[in-house]
Amino acid sequence: MASTVLVVTALEDVTADRVIAALNEREVPVARVDPADLGPGLTFSARIGAGAPVWTGRLATRSREVELGEVAAVYYRRPTPYAARGRHLPAQQRDFVAAEARHGLGGVLNHLHGALYVNHPGAVTAADFKPAQLQLAVRLGLAVPPTLVTNDVEEATEFAADHGPVVYKTFRGLPRGEDGHTGAIWAQRVDPTTFDDSLTVTAHLFQAEIPKTGDARVTVVGRHAFARRITTPDGALDWRRGDWDALLHAPIALPATIEAALRDYLSAFGLVFGCFDFGLTGDGAGPEDWVFIECNPNGQWGWLPDADAITSAFADILSTDTEGVAAR
């Protein structure tokens, strides 16, 4: 019977460290792998054929060796991008090496027969598009801010006139720079009188600003939902841009209709876990106070006050699957 949990992530990942430690305490076999290590530090072999219709073989790091058929669950966190492979090579060769690794090793790791994925990278990719998120949220009965996605100056100006004040958000944030570091552009108020033809260069996301009384982060892991109200001392539009240590956290009851919608949301995208952000327009007691902002299908949660409980929820669902009873 399959029993191993495969944790796919980079070497430095404190969130994964939490879950691995919890699984070790439960004596669940765990193997950690970063696919970008492919080379002397990571070798693999996978076979399939008429007499063996699923991938079999092994995966070996410098410290562990795993039989593919023994993997019961995959915790897919944040592995190093395959593009990191072959940095020393000319561009064409580097891109070739990365693409072959992604489609070869990645293709095998993403299709382990019978394994539970938390979350499957294909599902994460599909659920990462904000237009898809907002459309599904509306279909599930969740309130969302009036939203416009456009590169048209006139449309943006008209939207701002109808729904101002208006907030601008990025879809993905800043990509990695040449130094390998990423950046961020926080949600910010925009002045429609500054709109000009430069707006046509790419897509922009504009939303009507919500008259917030606070924010809420809801972390859903399997059957468990952890809800926290977040308040910034300075009332910042985007709580992520300030000092996270100064944020005020408080437990908040999640209305039953909101919780049900979040479970339907995850199910629709084929997800087991998600970090949901809401703007609160009242005390949060009723569902009408909850305005859906977005869902990160691979979000961070180790900084939350209930991180220990969330860790246990991850360990529960991953170790339960090693006992052969989780959904396939």
PAZAPA-4460 file (N, C-alpha, C; in steps of 0.05 Angstrom, whole numbers, plus 32768, in hexadecimal, padded with zeros to 4 digits):
% residues 328
    n_x    n_y    n_z   ca_x   ca_y   ca_z    c_x    c_y    c_z   seq   type   mol
   8011   7FE8   8000   8000   8000   8000   8012   8019   8000     1      M     A
   800B   802C   7FEF   801B   8045   7FEE   801A   8053   8009     2      A     A
   8031   805F   8011   8033   806B   802B   8043   8085   802D     3      S     A
   8051   808C   8018   8063   80A2   8019   8056   80BC   8011     4      T     A
   805D   80D2   801F   8055   80ED   8017   806D   80FA   8009     5      V     A
   8069   8103   7FF0   807D   8110   7FE1   8078   812E   7FE3     6      L     A
   808C   813D   7FEE   808A   815A   7FF0   809B   8167   7FDB     7      V     A
   808D   8174   7FC8   809B   8180   7FB1   809E   819E   7FB7     8      V     A
   80B7   81A7   7FBD   80BB   81C3   7FC4   80D9   81C9   7FC3     9      T     A
   80DF   81E3   7FC6   80FB   81EC   7FC7   8107   81E5   7FE3    10      A     A
   8121   81E7   7FE4   812F   81E0   7FFD   8127   81F1   8014    11      L     A
   8125   820C   800F   811E   821E   8024   8100   8225   8022    12      E     A
   80F0   8217   8032   80D3   821A   8032   80C9   8214   804E    13      D     A
   80C6   8229   805E   80BF   8224   807A   80A3   821A   807D    14      V     A
   8092   8220   8069   8076   8215   806A   8077   81F7   8067    15      T     A
   8086   81ED   8053   8088   81D0   804F   8096   81C4   8067    16      A     A
   80A9   81D2   8073   80B7   81C7   808B   80A4   81C0   80A1    17      D     A
   8090   81D1   80A5   807C   81CC   80B9   806D   81B2   80B4    18      R     A
   8064   81AE   809C   8054   8197   8095   8066   817D   8097    19      V     A
   807E   817F   808D   8090   8168   808F   8095   8160   80AC    20      I     A
   809A   8174   80BD   809E   816E   80D9   8086   8160   80E5    21      A     A
   806E   8169   80DE   8056   815D   80E9   8053   8140   80DF    22      A     A
   8059   813B   80C6   8058   8120   80BB   806D   810E   80C8    23      L     A
   8085   8119   80CD   8099   8109   80DA   8090   8101   80F6    24      N     A
   8083   8113   8104   8079   810C   811F   8065   80F5   811E    25      E     A
   8056   80F4   8108   8043   80DE   8104   804F   80C5   80F8    26      R     A
   8069   80C6   80F4   8078   80B0   80E8   806E   80A8   80CD    27      E     A
   8066   80BD   80BD   805D   80B9   80A2   8076   80BC   8090    28      V     A
   807C   80A9   807E   8093   80AC   806D   8091   80C4   805B    29      P     A
   80A5   80D5   805B   80A5   80EE   804C   80BF   80F0   803B    30      V     A
   80BC   80F9   8023   80D3   80FF   8012   80D0   811B   8006    31      A     A
   80E4   812B   8008   80E4   8146   7FFE   80F5   8147   7FE4    32      R     A
   80EA   8155   7FD0   80F8   8156   7FB7   80F3   8171   7FA9    33      V     A
   8108   817C   7F9E   8105   8194   7F8D   810D   818C   7F71    34      D     A
   80F9   818B   7F5E   80FF   8182   7F43   8115   8191   7F35    35      P     A
   811A   81AA   7F3D   812F   81B9   7F30   814B   81AF   7F37    36      A     A
   814D   819C   7F4B   8166   8190   7F52   816E   817A   7F3E    37      D     A
   815E   8175   7F2A   8163   815F   7F17   8180   8160   7F0E    38      L     A
   818E   814A   7F12   81AB   8148   7F0D   81B7   8134   7F21    39      G     A
   81D0   8137   7F28   81DC   8124   7F3A   81CE   8123   7F55    40      P     A
   81C1   8139   7F5E   81B3   8139   7F77   8197   812F   7F76    41      G     A
   818D   812A   7F5E   8172   811F   7F5A   8170   810F   7F41    42      L     A
   816D   80F6   7F44   816A   80E4   7F2C   814F   80D6   7F2E    43      T     A
   8145   80CE   7F17   812B   80C0   7F17   812A   80AD   7EFF    44      F     A
   8118   809A   7F01   8113   8087   7EEC   80F6   807F   7EED    45      S     A
   80E8   8080   7ED7   80CB   807A   7ED7   80C5   8069   7EBE    46      A     A
   80B5   8054   7EC2   80AE   8042   7EAC   8090   803E   7EAA    47      R     A
   8087   8039   7E92   806B   8033   7E8D   8069   8022   7E75    48      I     A
   8056   8011   7E73   8053   7FFF   7E5C   8039   7FF0   7E5D    49      G     A
   8035   7FDF   7E4A   801B   7FD0   7E48   8015   7FC0   7E61    50      A     A
   802A   7FB4   7E6C   8026   7FA3   7E84   8026   7FB3   7E9E    51      G     A
   802E   7FCD   7E9C   802F   7FDE   7EB3   8024   7FF9   7EAC    52      A     A
   800A   7FFD   7EAE   7FFC   8015   7EA3   7FFF   802E   7EB3    53      P     A
   800F   802E   7EC9   8013   8046   7ED9   8032   8049   7EDC    54      V     A
   803A   8061   7EE2   8057   8066   7EE5   8062   8058   7EFD    55      W     A
   8078   8049   7EF9   8086   803C   7F0F   80A3   8044   7F0C    56      T     A
   80B2   8043   7F22   80CE   804A   7F21   80D6   8056   7F3C    57      G     A
   80EB   8066   7F3B   80F5   8071   7F54   80FE   808E   7F50    58      R     A
   8100   809C   7F67   810A   80B7   7F68   811E   80B8   7F7E    59      L     A
   8137   80C2   7F78   814C   80C1   7F8C   8158   80DD   7F90    60      A     A
   8159   80E7   7FA9   8167   80FF   7FB0   8181   80F6   7FBD    61      T     A
   8191   8108   7FC8   81AA   8101   7FD5   81A5   80F2   7FF0    62      R     A
   818C   80F5   7FFA   8186   80E9   8014   8170   80D5   8014    63      S     A
   815F   80D4   7FFF   8148   80C3   7FFF   8144   80B6   7FE4    64      R     A
   8138   809E   7FE4   8130   8091   7FCC   8112   8089   7FCF    65      E     A
   8102   808F   7FBB   80E6   808B   7FBD   80DC   807B   7FA5    66      V     A
   80CD   8066   7FAA   80C0   8057   7F94   80A7   8067   7F8C    67      E     A
   80A3   806C   7F73   808C   807D   7F6A   8072   8070   7F72    68      L     A
   8070   8056   7F72   8058   8048   7F79   8051   804A   7F97    69      G     A
   8065   8053   7FA7   8060   8056   7FC4   8056   8071   7FCC    70      E     A
   8054   8083   7FB9   804B   809F   7FBF   802C   809F   7FC1    71      V     A
   8023   80A5   7FD9   8006   80A6   7FDE   7FFB   80C2   7FDC    72      A     A
   800C   80D6   7FE2   8004   80F2   7FE1   801B   8104   7FD9    73      A     A
   8014   8119   7FCB   8028   812D   7FC3   8021   8148   7FCE    74      V     A
   8032   8153   7FDE   802E   816F   7FE8   803E   8181   7FD5    75      Y     A
   8030   818D   7FC2   803E   819D   7FAE   803F   81BA   7FB7    76      Y     A
   8057   81C3   7FC0   8059   81DD   7FCC   8065   81F0   7FB7    77      R     A
   807E   81F8   7FBA   808A   820C   7FA9   80A6   8203   7FA0    78      R     A
   80A7   81F1   7F8D   80C1   81E8   7F84   80CF   81FF   7F75    79      P     A
   80E9   81FD   7F73   80F9   8210   7F63   80F0   820D   7F46    80      T     A
   80EC   8223   7F37   80E4   8221   7F1B   80F8   8210   7F0B    81      P     A
   80EE   8201   7EF8   80FF   81F1   7EE7   8113   8202   7ED8    82      Y     A
   810C   821B   7ED3   811D   822D   7EC4   8138   8232   7ED2    83      A     A
   8139   822B   7EEC   8152   822E   7EFB   8167   8219   7EF2    84      A     A
   815E   8204   7EE5   8170   81F0   7EDA   8181   81FB   7EC4    85      R     A
   819A   81F5   7EC4   81AB   81FC   7EAE   81B0   821A   7EAB    86      G     A
   81B2   8229   7EC1   81B7   8246   7EBF   81D1   824C   7EB1    87      R     A
   81E4   823A   7EB2   81FE   823F   7EA6   81FE   823A   7E88    88      H     A
   81E8   822F   7E7D   81E6   8228   7E61   81DD   8240   7E50    89      L     A
   81E3   8240   7E36   81D7   8254   7E24   81B9   8252   7E25    90      P     A
   81AB   8268   7E1E   818E   826B   7E22   817F   8254   7E16    91      A     A
   8185   824D   7DFC   8175   8238   7DEF   8178   821D   7DFD    92      Q     A
   8191   8216   7E05   8196   81FD   7E13   8189   81FD   7E2E    93      Q     A
   818A   8214   7E3C   817E   8216   7E57   8160   8212   7E55    94      R     A
   8153   821F   7E41   8136   821C   7E3E   812F   81FF   7E37    95      D     A
   8140   81F2   7E27   813B   81D6   7E1F   813C   81C4   7E38    96      F     A
   8151   81C7   7E48   8155   81B7   7E5F   813D   81BB   7E72    97      V     A
   8135   81D3   7E77   811F   81D9   7E89   8105   81CD   7E7F    98      A     A
   80FF   81D0   7E65   80E6   81C5   7E5A   80E6   81A7   7E5B    99      A     A
   80FC   819A   7E55   80FD   817D   7E56   80FA   8172   7E72   100      E     A
   8106   8180   7E86   8103   8178   7EA1   80E6   817B   7EAB   101      A     A
   80DA   8192   7EA3   80BE   8197   7EAB   80AB   8183   7EA0   102      R     A
   80AE   817C   7E86   809C   816A   7E79   80A2   814D   7E80   103      H     A
   80BC   8147   7E86   80C3   812B   7E8C   80BF   8125   7EA9   104      G     A
   80D0   8130   7EBA   80CE   812B   7ED7   80B3   8136   7EE1   105      L     A
   80AD   814F   7EDA   8093   815A   7EE3   807C   814A   7ED9   106      G     A
   807D   8140   7EC1   8067   8131   7EB6   8062   8117   7EC5   107      G     A
   8077   810B   7ED0   8075   80F3   7EE0   806A   80FA   7EFC   108      V     A
   8077   810E   7F09   806F   8116   7F24   8052   811F   7F26   109      L     A
   8049   812B   7F10   802D   8136   7F10   8018   8121   7F0A   110      N     A
   8021   8108   7F04   800E   80F3   7EFC   8014   80D9   7F0A   111      H     A
   8018   80DA   7F24   801D   80C2   7F34   8001   80B6   7F3A   112      L     A
   7FFE   809D   7F32   7FE4   8090   7F33   7FDB   808D   7F50   113      H     A
   7FC2   8096   7F55   7FB5   8093   7F6F   7FBE   80A6   7F85   114      G     A
   7FD1   80B8   7F7F   7FDB   80CA   7F94   7FC8   80E2   7F97   115      A     A
   7FC5   80EB   7FB0   7FB7   8103   7FB6   7FCA   811B   7FB3   116      L     A
   7FC2   812F   7FA4   7FD3   8147   7FA0   7FC7   815E   7FB0   117      Y     A
   7FD8   816B   7FC0   7FD0   8182   7FD0   7FE4   8199   7FC9   118      V     A
   7FDE   81A9   7FB5   7FC9   81A5   7FA0   7FD7   819C   7F86   119      N     A
   7FC8   8191   7F74   7FD4   8189   7F5A   7FDD   81A3   7F4C   120      H     A
   7FF6   81A3   7F41   7FFF   81BB   7F33   7FEE   81C4   7F1C   121      P     A
   7FE1   81B1   7F0E   7FCF   81B8   7EF9   7FB7   81C7   7F03   122      G     A
   7FAC   81BE   7F1A   7F95   81CC   7F26   7F9E   81E7   7F31   123      A     A
   7FB6   81EA   7F3C   7FC0   8203   7F45   7FC2   8217   7F2E   124      V     A
   7FCC   820E   7F18   7FCF   821F   7F00   7FB3   8229   7EF7   125      T     A
   7FA0   8218   7EF5   7F85   821F   7EEC   7F78   8233   7F00   126      A     A
   7F7D   822F   7F1A   7F70   823F   7F2E   7F7F   8259   7F34   127      A     A
   7F95   825E   7F26   7FA6   8275   7F2C   7F9D   828E   7F1C   128      D     A
   7F8A   828A   7F09   7F81   82A1   7EF9   7F6B   82B0   7F07   129      F     A
   7F70   82C9   7F0D   7F5C   82D9   7F1C   7F41   82DB   7F0D   130      K     A
   7F41   82DE   7EF2   7F26   82DF   7EE5   7F17   82C5   7EEA   131      P     A
   7F24   82AE   7EEA   7F16   8295   7EEF   7F0C   8294   7F0C   132      A     A
   7F1D   829E   7F1F   7F15   829F   7F3B   7EFC   82AF   7F3F   133      Q     A
   7EFC   82C7   7F35   7EE6   82DA   7F39   7ECC   82CF   7F2C   134      L     A
   7ECE   82C3   7F15   7EB7   82B8   7F07   7EAB   82A1   7F17   135      Q     A
   7EBC   8290   7F22   7EB1   8279   7F32   7EA5   8284   7F4C   136      L     A
   7EB2   8297   7F58   7EA8   82A2   7F71   7E8B   82AD   7F6D   137      A     A
   7E87   82BC   7F58   7E6C   82C7   7F52   7E58   82B0   7F4E   138      V     A
   7E60   829C   7F3F   7E4E   8285   7F3A   7E47   8277   7F53   139      R     A
   7E59   8277   7F67   7E53   826A   7F80   7E44   827B   7F94   140      L     A
   7E3D   8294   7F8B   7E2D   82A5   7F9C   7E3E   82B7   7FAF   141      G     A
   7E58   82B8   7FAB   7E68   82CA   7FBB   7E68   82E6   7FB0   142      L     A
   7E69   82FA   7FC1   7E6A   8316   7FB8   7E87   831C   7FAF   143      A     A
   7E8A   832A   7F99   7EA4   8333   7F8F   7EA2   8351   7F89   144      V     A
   7EB9   835F   7F8A   7EB8   837B   7F82   7EB2   837E   7F64   145      P     A
   7EA4   8393   7F5B   7EA2   8398   7F3F   7EBE   8398   7F33   146      P     A
   7EC2   838A   7F1D   7EDD   8385   7F13   7EDE   838A   7EF5   147      T     A
   7EF4   8395   7EEC   7EF9   8399   7ECF   7F15   838F   7EC9   148      L     A
   7F18   837F   7EB5   7F32   8377   7EAA   7F34   8383   7E8E   149      V     A
   7F48   8393   7E89   7F49   83A1   7E70   7F64   83AC   7E6A   150      T     A
   7F68   83B4   7E51   7F7F   83C5   7E49   7F75   83DD   7E39   151      N     A
   7F5A   83E3   7E3C   7F4D   83F8   7E2E   7F4A   8410   7E40   152      D     A
   7F56   8427   7E38   7F56   843F   7E48   7F39   8449   7E4D   153      V     A
   7F29   844A   7E38   7F0E   8454   7E3B   7EFD   8442   7E4E   154      E     A
   7F00   8428   7E4B   7EF2   8416   7E5D   7EFA   841A   7E7A   155      E     A
   7F14   841D   7E7E   7F1E   8420   7E99   7F14   843B   7EA5   156      A     A
   7F14   844F   7E95   7F0A   846A   7E9F   7EED   8469   7EA5   157      T     A
   7EDD   845C   7E94   7EC0   8459   7E99   7EBB   8449   7EB2   158      E     A
   7ECA   8433   7EB6   7EC6   8422   7ECD   7ECC   8432   7EE7   159      F     A
   7EE1   8442   7EE6   7EE8   8452   7EFD   7ED3   8467   7F03   160      A     A
   7EC7   8472   7EEE   7EB1   8486   7EF3   7E99   8479   7EFF   161      A     A
   7E93   8460   7EF8   7E7C   8451   7F02   7E80   8446   7F1E   162      D     A
   7E99   843E   7F24   7E9E   842E   7F3C   7EB3   843A   7F4F   163      H     A
   7EBD   8452   7F49   7ED3   845D   7F59   7ECB   845F   7F77   164      G     A
   7EDF   8460   7F89   7EFC   845D   7F83   7F03   8441   7F79   165      P     A
   7F18   8440   7F69   7F20   8427   7F5C   7F3C   841E   7F65   166      V     A
   7F3E   8404   7F67   7F57   83F7   7F70   7F63   83E8   7F59   167      V     A
   7F7E   83E9   7F56   7F8C   83D9   7F42   7F9B   83C2   7F50   168      Y     A
   7F9A   83AB   7F44   7FA9   8394   7F4E   7FB7   8386   7F37   169      K     A
   7FCD   8379   7F3D   7FDB   8369   7F29   7FCE   834D   7F28   170      T     A
   7FD2   833F   7F12   7FC9   8323   7F10   7FDD   8310   7F1D   171      F     A
   7FF7   8316   7F18   800B   8303   7F21   8022   8310   7F32   172      R     A
   8024   832A   7F33   803A   8336   7F40   8053   8338   7F2F   173      G     A
   8069   8341   7F3A   8081   8344   7F2A   8090   832A   7F26   174      L     A
   809A   8324   7F0F   80AA   830C   7F0B   80C6   830F   7F17   175      P     A
   80D4   82F9   7F17   80F0   82FA   7F23   8101   830C   7F12   176      R     A
   8112   831C   7F20   8125   832C   7F12   813E   831D   7F0C   177      G     A
   8152   832A   7F00   816B   831C   7EF9   8179   8312   7F12   178      E     A
   8174   831E   7F29   8181   8315   7F41   8172   82FD   7F4E   179      D     A
   815C   82F4   7F41   814D   82DD   7F4B   8138   82E4   7F5F   180      G     A
   8136   82FD   7F68   8122   8306   7F7C   8108   830F   7F6E   181      H     A
   80F2   830A   7F7C   80D8   8313   7F72   80D0   832D   7F81   182      T     A
   80BD   833B   7F76   80B2   8353   7F83   8094   8351   7F85   183      G     A
   8088   8367   7F8D   806B   8368   7F90   8061   8384   7F8A   184      A     A
   8049   8385   7F7E   803B   839E   7F7A   8020   839A   7F89   185      I     A
   801D   83A9   7F9E   8006   83A6   7FAF   7FED   83B2   7FA3   186      W     A
   7FD6   83AA   7FAC   7FBD   83B7   7FA4   7FBE   83D4   7FAB   187      A     A
   7FB6   83E6   7F99   7FB9   8402   7F9E   7FA2   8412   7F90   188      Q     A
   7F9B   8428   7F9C   7F87   8439   7F90   7F94   8447   7F77   189      R     A
   7F83   844B   7F63   7F8D   8458   7F4A   7F7C   8471   7F44   190      V     A
   7F89   8484   7F37   7F7C   849C   7F2F   7F75   849A   7F11   191      D     A
   7F5C   8498   7F0A   7F55   8494   7EED   7F5E   84AA   7EDB   192      P     A
   7F64   84C2   7EE6   7F6E   84D8   7ED5   7F8A   84D2   7ECB   193      T     A
   7F97   84BE   7ED6   7FB2   84B7   7ECD   7FB2   84A2   7EB7   194      T     A
   7F9B   8497   7EB1   7F99   8482   7E9D   7FA2   848E   7E82   195      F     A
   7FB3   8480   7E74   7FBB   8488   7E59   7FC1   8470   7E48   196      D     A
   7FCD   8474   7E30   7FD1   845D   7E1E   7FE4   8448   7E28   197      D     A
   7FF3   844E   7E3D   8005   843A   7E48   7FF6   8423   7E54   198      S     A
   7FDC   8428   7E5A   7FCB   8413   7E65   7FC7   83FC   7E50   199      L     A
   7FC9   8402   7E36   7FC4   83EF   7E22   7FD9   83D9   7E1F   200      T     A
   7FF0   83DD   7E2D   8007   83CB   7E29   8001   83AF   7E34   201      V     A
   7FF0   83AC   7E49   7FEB   8392   7E54   7FCF   8393   7E62   202      T     A
   7FC7   837D   7E6D   7FAD   837B   7E7B   7FAF   8386   7E97   203      A     A
   7F99   8393   7EA0   7F98   839F   7EBA   7F7F   8395   7EC8   204      H     A
   7F81   8392   7EE3   7F6A   838B   7EF3   7F62   83A2   7F04   205      L     A
   7F49   83AD   7F00   7F3F   83C3   7F10   7F26   83B9   7F1F   206      F     A
   7F24   83C1   7F38   7F0C   83BA   7F48   7F03   83D2   7F58   207      Q     A
   7EE9   83D2   7F5D   7EDE   83E7   7F6E   7EE9   83E2   7F8A   208      A     A
   7EF2   83F7   7F97   7EFC   83F4   7FB2   7EE6   83ED   7FC6   209      E     A
   7EEB   83D9   7FD6   7ED8   83D0   7FEA   7EDA   83E1   8003   210      I     A
   7EC3   83EA   800E   7EC4   83F9   8028   7EC9   83E5   803F   211      P     A
   7EE2   83DD   8042   7EE9   83C8   8055   7EE9   83D0   8072   212      K     A
   7EE1   83BE   8083   7EE5   83C1   809F   7EFD   83AF   80A8   213      T     A
   7F07   839F   8096   7F1D   838E   809B   7F20   8379   8085   214      G     A
   7F32   8366   8089   7F36   8351   8076   7F33   8336   8084   215      D     A
   7F30   8321   8074   7F2F   8306   807F   7F3F   82F3   806E   216      A     A
   7F4E   82E2   807A   7F5D   82CD   806C   7F51   82B2   8076   217      R     A
   7F47   82A2   8063   7F3C   8288   8069   7F4D   8273   805C   218      V     A
   7F59   8262   806C   7F6A   824C   8062   7F5A   8233   8064   219      T     A
   7F54   8226   804D   7F44   820E   804C   7F57   81F7   8045   220      V     A
   7F58   81E2   8056   7F68   81CA   8051   7F56   81B2   8055   221      V     A
   7F4E   81A6   803F   7F3C   818F   8042   7F22   8197   804F   222      G     A
   7F1B   818A   8065   7F02   818F   8073   7F04   81A7   8086   223      R     A
   7F1D   81B1   808A   7F21   81C6   809E   7F22   81E2   8092   224      H     A
   7F17   81F5   809F   7F18   8211   8096   7F20   8223   80AE   225      A     A
   7F35   8233   80AA   7F3F   8244   80BE   7F3C   8261   80B6   226      F     A
   7F2C   8270   80C4   7F26   828C   80BD   7F31   82A0   80D1   227      A     A
   7F3F   82B5   80C6   7F4A   82C9   80D7   7F43   82E5   80CC   228      R     A
   7F3A   82F6   80DD   7F37   8312   80D6   7F52   8320   80D8   229      R     A
   7F59   8330   80C4   7F73   833E   80C4   7F6D   835C   80C3   230      I     A
   7F79   836B   80D6   7F77   8388   80D7   7F92   8394   80D7   231      T     A
   7F96   83A9   80C7   7FAF   83B7   80C7   7FAD   83D0   80D9   232      T     A
   7FC1   83D5   80E9   7FC0   83ED   80FB   7FBB   8407   80EC   233      P     A
   7FC6   8409   80D4   7FC3   8422   80C5   7FAC   8421   80B0   234      D     A
   7F9C   840B   80B0   7F86   8409   809E   7F8E   8408   8081   235      G     A
   7FA5   83FC   807B   7FB0   83FA   8060   7F9C   83EC   804D   236      A     A
   7F9C   83F5   8034   7F8B   83E9   8020   7F92   83CB   801C   237      L     A
   7FAC   83C5   801C   7FB6   83AA   8017   7FC7   83A2   802F   238      D     A
   7FBD   8390   8040   7FCB   8389   8059   7FE6   837C   8054   239      W     A
   7FEB   8372   803C   8004   8364   8036   801C   8377   8033   240      R     A
   8017   8390   8030   802D   83A2   8029   803C   83AD   8042   241      R     A
   8031   83AA   8059   803D   83B5   8071   804C   83A1   8082   242      G     A
   804F   83A7   809B   805D   8396   80AE   804A   837F   80B7   243      D     A
   8050   8367   80AE   803E   8350   80B5   803E   834B   80D3   244      W     A
   8053   8352   80E1   8053   834E   80FE   8040   8361   810C   245      D     A
   8039   8377   80FF   8027   838B   810B   8009   8385   8105   246      A     A
   8004   8371   80F4   7FE8   836A   80EE   7FD9   8360   8106   247      L     A
   7FC0   8367   8108   7FAF   835E   811E   7F9E   8347   8115   248      L     A
   7FA1   8330   8122   7F92   8318   811A   7F7D   8312   812F   249      H     A
   7F66   8308   8126   7F51   8300   8138   7F41   82E9   812B   250      A     A
   7F3A   82D5   813A   7F29   82C0   812E   7F0E   82CC   8125   251      P     A
   7F03   82C2   8110   7EE9   82CC   8107   7ED8   82B4   80FD   252      I     A
   7EBF   82B4   8105   7EAD   829E   80FD   7EA8   82A0   80DF   253      A     A
   7EAA   828A   80D1   7EA5   8289   80B5   7E88   8282   80B0   254      L     A
   7E78   8294   80A3   7E5C   828D   809E   7E5A   8272   808F   255      P     A
   7E46   8263   8095   7E43   8248   8089   7E41   8249   806B   256      A     A
   7E33   825D   8060   7E2F   825F   8043   7E4A   8266   8036   257      T     A
   7E5B   8276   8043   7E75   827C   8038   7E87   8263   8038   258      I     A
   7E87   8255   804F   7E97   823D   8050   7E8F   8228   803B   259      E     A
   7E75   8225   8037   7E6B   8212   8023   7E74   821A   8007   260      A     A
   7E73   8234   8002   7E7C   823E   7FE8   7E9A   823A   7FE3   261      A     A
   7EAA   823C   7FF8   7EC6   8238   7FF5   7ECD   821B   7FF0   262      L     A
   7EBE   8209   7FFC   7EC2   81ED   7FF6   7EBA   81E6   7FD9   263      R     A
   7EA4   81F2   7FD0   7E9C   81EE   7FB4   7EB1   81FA   7FA1   264      D     A
   7EBD   8211   7FA9   7ED1   821E   7F99   7EE9   820B   7F95   265      Y     A
   7EF3   8200   7FAB   7F0A   81EE   7FAA   7F03   81D6   7F99   266      L     A
   7EEC   81CB   7F9D   7EE3   81B3   7F8E   7EE2   81B9   7F70   267      S     A
   7ED8   81D1   7F68   7ED6   81D8   7F4C   7EF1   81D9   7F3E   268      A     A
   7F06   81E2   7F4D   7F21   81E3   7F42   7F31   81CA   7F47   269      F     A
   7F26   81B7   7F55   7F35   819E   7F5B   7F4B   81A3   7F6F   270      G     A
   7F46   81B5   7F82   7F5A   81BC   7F97   7F52   81AF   7FB1   271      L     A
   7F66   81AA   7FC2   7F62   81A0   7FDD   7F66   81B6   7FF1   272      V     A
   7F75   81CB   7FE9   7F7E   81E0   7FFB   7F7D   81FB   7FED   273      F     A
   7F77   8210   7FFC   7F77   822B   7FF0   7F77   8240   8006   274      G     A
   7F84   8257   8000   7F84   826E   8012   7F72   8284   8006   275      C     A
   7F5C   8289   8013   7F48   829C   8008   7F4B   82B7   8016   276      F     A
   7F4A   82CC   8007   7F4A   82E8   8012   7F2F   82F5   800D   277      D     A
   7F25   8301   8022   7F0B   830F   8021   7F0F   832C   802C   278      F     A
   7EFF   833E   8022   7EFC   8358   802E   7EE3   8358   803F   279      G     A
   7EE4   8362   8057   7ECD   8362   8068   7EC0   837E   8068   280      L     A
   7EA6   837F   8065   7E98   8399   8064   7E87   839E   807D   281      T     A
   7E88   838C   8090   7E79   838F   80A9   7E88   837F   80BE   282      G     A
   7E79   8375   80D1   7E86   8366   80E7   7E8C   8349   80DF   283      D     A
   7E83   8340   80C7   7E89   8325   80BE   7E75   8310   80C7   284      G     A
   7E61   8319   80D6   7E4E   8305   80E0   7E3D   82F9   80CA   285      A     A
   7E36   8308   80B6   7E25   82FE   80A0   7E35   82FC   8086   286      G     A
   7E2C   82EA   8074   7E3A   82E6   805B   7E3B   82FF   8049   287      P     A
   7E28   8312   804E   7E28   832B   803E   7E40   833D   8044   288      E     A
   7E4E   8337   805B   7E66   8346   8062   7E7F   833C   8055   289      D     A
   7E7E   8326   8047   7E95   8319   803C   7E97   831D   801E   290      W     A
   7EAC   832B   8015   7EB0   8331   7FF9   7EC9   8322   7FEF   291      V     A
   7EC5   8310   7FDD   7EDB   82FF   7FD3   7EF0   8310   7FC3   292      F     A
   7F09   830D   7FCA   7F1F   831B   7FBD   7F2E   8308   7FAA   293      I     A
   7F38   82F2   7FB6   7F47   82DE   7FA5   7F4C   82C5   7FB6   294      E     A
   7F56   82B1   7FA8   7F5E   8299   7FB5   7F7A   8291   7FAA   295      C     A
   7F8D   828E   7FBD   7FA8   8284   7FB5   7FA8   8266   7FB8   296      N     A
   7FA9   8257   7FA2   7FA8   8239   7FA5   7FC1   822D   7FAF   297      P     A
   7FD6   823D   7FB4   7FEF   8233   7FC0   7FFA   8248   7FD2   298      N     A
   7FE8   8253   7FE3   7FEF   826A   7FF4   7FFF   8263   800D   299      G     A
   800B   8279   8018   801A   8276   8031   8007   8277   8049   300      Q     A
   800D   8269   805E   7FFC   8269   8076   800D   8266   808F   301      W     A
   8027   8262   808D   8037   825E   80A4   8039   8276   80B7   302      G     A
   8032   828E   80AD   8033   82A6   80BD   801A   82AB   80CE   303      W     A
   8005   829B   80C9   7FEC   829F   80D7   7FED   8294   80F4   304      L     A
   7FDE   82A0   8106   7FDE   8297   8122   7FD6   8279   8125   305      P     A
   7FC4   8270   8113   7FBC   8254   8115   7FCC   8241   8103   306      D     A
   7FE5   8248   80FE   7FF6   8238   80EC   7FF9   821C   80F6   307      A     A
   7FFB   8218   8111   7FFE   81FD   811B   7FE6   81EB   8115   308      D     A
   7FCE   81F7   8117   7FB6   81E8   8110   7FB4   81E2   80F2   309      A     A
   7FBD   81F5   80E2   7FBD   81F1   80C5   7FD1   81DB   80BE   310      I     A
   7FE8   81DC   80CB   7FFC   81C6   80C7   7FF0   81AB   80CC   311      T     A
   7FE2   81A9   80E2   7FD5   818F   80E9   7FC1   8187   80D4   312      S     A
   7FB2   819A   80C9   7F9F   8194   80B5   7FAC   8189   809C   313      A     A
   7FC3   8195   8094   7FD2   818A   807E   7FDC   816E   8084   314      F     A
   7FE7   816A   809B   7FF2   8150   80A3   7FDB   813B   80A3   315      A     A
   7FC3   8144   80AD   7FAC   8132   80AD   7FA6   8127   8092   316      D     A
   7FA3   813A   807F   7F9A   8132   8064   7FAF   8122   8055   317      I     A
   7FC8   8129   8059   7FDE   811B   804B   7FE2   80FF   8057   318      L     A
   7FE2   80FD   8072   7FE7   80E3   807F   7FCE   80D1   807D   319      S     A
   7FB6   80DD   807C   7F9E   80CC   8078   7FA0   80BE   805D   320      T     A
   7FAB   80CC   8049   7FAC   80C0   802E   7FC0   80A9   802E   321      D     A
   7FD5   80AA   803F   7FE8   8094   8040   7FDB   807B   804B   322      T     A
   7FC4   807E   8058   7FB6   8067   8062   7FA2   805C   804E   323      E     A
   7FA2   8069   8036   7F92   805E   8020   7F75   8065   8020   324      G     A
   7F6D   807A   802F   7F51   8080   8030   7F4A   809B   8025   325      V     A
   7F5D   80AA   801B   7F57   80C4   8010   7F4C   80C1   7FF4   326      A     A
   7F3E   80D7   7FEB   7F31   80D6   7FD1   7F46   80D5   7FBB   327      A     A
   7F3F   80C7   7FA5   7F51   80C4   7F8E   7F46   80D5   7F78   328      R     A
***
